[in-house]
């Protein structure tokens, strides 16, 4: 799953459309991308569904029987403010201006370009989650706090296995921190029995540090691939800080701009 889809999976979406074929197609598309999808066939049913389910985003057709999209939007605005995206076959500026006056978040002209709709939903999701204080800045993307914690935990577990596989001893504790364009992996208690024995002589400290740095440099590509599995982007090893006395290692990676899709 991409990070964008991860954002959309946090959303409950109401989709209102009276054309059966379009409703069926878009239901199939949206169900795979959002956390919960509620559908309705006209404005009256859409308003009823809004009151019952209280969705995070509303996507509705402009022209519908019984109650059109703008009328439904007006009624929703009396209840609460949620982002509303209008779909319309019209390019009439006056209609769009009316939609803006009501407080419509955005509009998309039919036939719906699903990539355009996904982009609009992504931007809307970012705004919605940011207002709730649930977003974390990650380079040129944004992820939820929950997703961030899950990614950190997965990298932590994978990195612990990696160290054990390469040295024969896994860390006693590993901490992973992601912030903006920085990823830090802190490992505590990684020294083997042999390394601890060698530390009894001060002259061996620099040798152990050198060997540890060489280990991480030699397997930099492997570590980057491990991280990429969960962060879905490239990273570059920026620095290695080894505190041999306290048996602590801090690896700092720079998160690349380009994300995988």
Secondary structure, DSSP 8 states (H G I E B T S, - for coil): --HHHHHHTT-EEEEE-S-HHHHHHHHHHHHTTSSEEEEESSHHHHHHHHHHH--SEEEEESS-SSS-HHHHHHHHHHH---EEEEEES---HHHHHHHHHHT--EEEESS--HHHHHHHHHHHHHHHHHHTT-EEEETTEEEEHHHHHHHHHHHHHHHHHHHHHHHS---SEEEEEEETTEEEEEEES---HHHHHHTTSGGGHHHHHHHHHHHHHHTHHHHHHHHHHHH-EEEEEEEEEEETTTTEEEEEEEEEEEE--
